[in-house]
Amino acid sequence: MALKPEPTAPIHSVQYALRVLETVSSHSNGVTGTQISRETGLHIRHLTPLLLTLRREGYVEQAADGAYVIGSSLLLPGFGAARRQALEARLQRILAQLRDSVGAAVYISRYVDGEIRVTQYADGPRTPAVNEWVDFRSAAHASAVGKCLLAQLDQNGRRDHLARHKTARLTSRTITSEKVLFSKLDSQPATAPVLDLQEYAVGTVCAAVPLTAGSSAGCLALSLPVEDAHRLRAAAATLNRRAAPVLLSLAL
């Protein structure tokens, strides 16, 4: 499976964030914002909101003298399974905050060994998760999650997936033509959320944004009942803006 080299806004933000964290970690006694700007080449007007995000997520802390040091979120305890559990717990907290921010159930999905996997999600009484009436692994052509992941694959990767999972009609809106599906995936703007307007399930609308880290395709998604469809685009825009902390957690 090969990924399409399509950069997105969250990915650029994470690249900048990793550059900043590398600089901060190289100064054990702390470093000023001016020095970070000088060493990373990031203009202070771009660096300031990035540092605010890193502080909010606990990746950096600001000392009394204003210098920045590595934060507690990067000092995770343990190794192996213990560290993975700490990372998952942090991601779950981020997802819960994101769920409350967008007012929708949210999901992290990955494309692993040729299959779609929802690895974590956050829902609630007022933000119910989508009813998986058809296995997500068999519905890539119809769901926002699936289409977002397929969009990150090359043509051979897509064809391989659809050879194993046929494009069945799930609702009257489902795209079953491979040619039409690929055309829509290719015309999808790299920084725009992928939408599912009752293509997977009647009564549900969804949106997904890519979370590509290295050679792994992933996405961050949300779902809403169709009566809240008027909120979908605004919620998807918020999801896109807030994707960077999630991707950063996956990258570290």
C-alpha positions in Angstrom: 0.0 0.0 0.0 1.4 3.4 -1.0 0.2 6.8 0.2 -0.4 9.8 -2.0 2.0 12.6 -1.1 -0.8 15.1 -0.4 0.2 17.6 2.4 -2.6 19.0 4.6 -2.9 21.9 7.0 -2.8 19.7 10.1 0.3 17.9 8.8 2.1 21.2 8.2 1.2 22.3 11.7 2.6 19.1 13.2 5.8 19.4 11.2 6.2 22.9 12.7 5.3 21.7 16.1 7.9 18.9 16.0 10.5 21.4 14.9 9.6 23.6 17.9 9.6 20.7 20.3 13.0 19.6 19.1 14.3 23.1 19.7 12.8 23.3 23.2 14.2 19.9 24.2 17.7 21.0 23.1 17.7 23.7 25.8 17.5 22.0 29.2 17.4 25.3 31.0 14.6 26.7 28.9 14.4 28.9 25.7 12.7 32.1 24.9 10.1 32.5 22.1 12.5 34.8 20.3 15.2 32.2 20.3 12.8 29.5 19.2 11.8 31.7 16.3 15.4 32.2 15.3 16.4 28.5 15.5 13.3 27.2 13.7 12.9 29.9 11.1 9.2 30.4 12.1 8.0 34.0 12.2 6.9 35.0 15.7 3.3 35.6 14.4 3.1 31.9 13.4 5.0 30.7 16.4 2.9 32.4 19.0 -0.4 30.5 18.4 1.6 27.3 17.9 3.2 27.7 21.3 -0.3 28.4 22.8 -1.5 25.1 21.4 1.5 23.2 22.7 1.0 24.7 26.1 -2.7 23.8 26.2 -1.9 20.2 25.3 0.9 20.0 27.9 3.8 19.5 25.4 5.6 22.6 26.6 5.4 24.7 29.8 6.4 28.3 30.4 8.6 29.1 33.4 8.2 32.2 35.6 10.9 33.9 33.6 9.0 33.3 30.3 11.3 30.6 29.0 9.8 27.4 27.5 10.6 23.9 28.7 9.3 20.5 27.8 5.9 19.7 29.4 4.5 16.8 31.3 2.7 15.3 28.3 6.1 14.4 26.8 7.3 12.8 30.0 5.1 9.7 29.8 5.8 7.0 32.4 7.0 3.5 31.6 7.9 1.7 28.4 6.2 -0.7 26.0 2.6 -1.5 27.0 2.6 1.1 29.8 3.6 3.9 27.5 1.0 2.8 24.9 -1.7 2.9 27.5 -0.6 6.4 28.6 -0.7 7.5 24.9 -4.2 6.0 24.4 -5.4 7.7 27.6 -4.1 11.1 26.4 -5.7 10.6 23.0 -9.0 9.6 24.7 -8.9 12.9 26.7 -8.3 14.9 23.5 -11.1 13.1 21.7 -13.5 13.8 24.6 -12.6 17.5 24.5 -13.1 17.5 20.7 -16.5 15.7 21.1 -17.7 18.4 23.4 -16.2 21.1 21.2 -18.0 20.0 18.0 -21.0 18.5 19.6 -20.7 15.2 17.8 -19.2 11.7 18.3 -15.6 11.6 17.1 -13.4 8.8 15.8 -9.8 8.0 15.0 -9.5 5.5 12.2 -6.4 3.9 10.6 -5.7 1.8 7.5 -3.8 -1.2 8.8 -2.8 -4.3 6.8 -5.3 -3.4 4.1 -8.3 -2.9 6.4 -10.1 0.0 8.0 -10.0 0.1 11.8 -11.6 2.5 14.2 -9.0 2.6 16.9 -10.6 5.0 19.3 -13.7 7.1 19.6 -15.6 9.3 22.0 -19.4 9.5 22.1 -22.0 10.3 24.8 -25.7 10.5 25.5 -26.1 13.6 23.4 -23.5 12.6 20.8 -24.3 9.0 20.0 -21.9 7.0 17.8 -23.0 5.9 14.4 -24.8 2.5 14.2 -22.4 0.2 12.5 -25.1 -1.7 10.6 -22.6 -2.7 7.9 -19.0 -3.5 8.9 -16.9 -0.4 8.3 -14.3 -2.6 6.6 -16.8 -3.4 3.9 -18.1 0.2 3.5 -15.1 2.3 2.6 -16.8 3.5 -0.6 -19.7 4.8 1.4 -18.5 6.2 4.7 -16.6 9.4 5.3 -13.9 7.4 7.2 -13.5 5.0 4.3 -13.4 7.6 1.6 -10.9 9.7 3.5 -8.6 6.7 3.9 -9.0 5.6 0.3 -8.2 9.1 -0.8 -4.8 8.7 0.9 -4.0 5.5 -1.1 -2.6 5.3 -4.6 -4.6 3.8 -7.4 -3.3 0.3 -6.9 -4.0 0.5 -3.2 -7.6 1.6 -3.8 -8.2 -1.1 -6.5 -6.8 -3.8 -4.1 -9.2 -2.7 -1.4 -12.2 -2.7 -3.6 -11.3 -6.0 -5.1 -11.7 -7.4 -1.6 -14.6 -5.3 -0.6 -17.2 -4.7 -3.3 -19.0 -1.4 -3.7 -22.5 -2.5 -2.5 -25.4 -0.1 -2.5 -26.1 0.7 1.1 -28.5 3.6 0.5 -29.9 5.4 -2.5 -27.0 7.9 -2.2 -24.2 5.3 -2.2 -21.7 5.5 -5.0 -21.2 2.1 -6.5 -19.2 3.0 -9.6 -15.5 2.6 -9.1 -14.8 5.1 -11.8 -17.1 7.8 -10.2 -15.7 7.1 -6.8 -12.1 7.4 -7.8 -12.9 10.6 -9.7 -14.5 12.1 -6.6 -11.5 11.1 -4.4 -9.1 12.6 -6.9 -11.0 15.9 -7.0 -11.2 16.1 -3.2 -9.2 19.1 -2.0 -6.4 18.0 0.3 -7.4 20.4 3.1 -11.2 19.9 2.9 -13.1 17.4 5.0 -14.6 14.4 3.2 -18.3 14.2 3.7 -20.8 11.3 3.9 -24.4 12.6 3.3 -26.4 9.5 4.2 -24.3 7.4 1.9 -23.5 4.8 4.6 -26.7 4.9 6.6 -30.0 6.7 6.2 -30.4 9.2 9.1 -26.6 9.9 9.6 -24.2 12.4 8.1 -20.4 12.3 8.7 -17.2 14.1 8.0 -13.5 13.1 8.1 -10.2 14.8 7.8 -6.8 13.0 7.1 -4.3 12.2 9.8 -1.4 10.9 7.7 1.7 10.2 9.8 4.7 8.6 7.9 3.5 5.6 5.9 0.3 5.1 7.8 -3.0 6.5 6.5 -5.4 7.7 9.2 -8.3 10.1 9.7 -10.3 11.9 12.3 -14.0 11.8 11.8 -17.3 12.9 13.3 -21.0 11.7 12.9 -24.3 13.6 13.4 -27.9 12.5 13.1 -29.4 13.9 9.9 -31.6 16.4 11.8 -28.3 18.1 12.7 -27.0 18.1 9.2 -27.1 21.9 9.1 -24.2 21.8 11.6 -22.0 19.4 9.6 -19.9 21.8 7.7 -19.2 24.0 10.7 -18.4 21.0 12.9 -16.1 19.6 10.1 -14.3 22.9 9.9 -13.7 22.8 13.7 -12.6 19.2 13.4 -10.0 20.2 10.7 -8.7 23.0 12.8 -8.4 20.8 15.9 -6.8 17.8 14.1 -3.2 18.9 14.7 -3.1 18.0 18.5 -4.4 14.5 17.6 -1.9 14.0 14.9 0.9 15.3 17.1 -0.1 12.7 19.8 0.1 10.0 17.2 3.4 11.2 15.9 5.2 11.4 19.3 
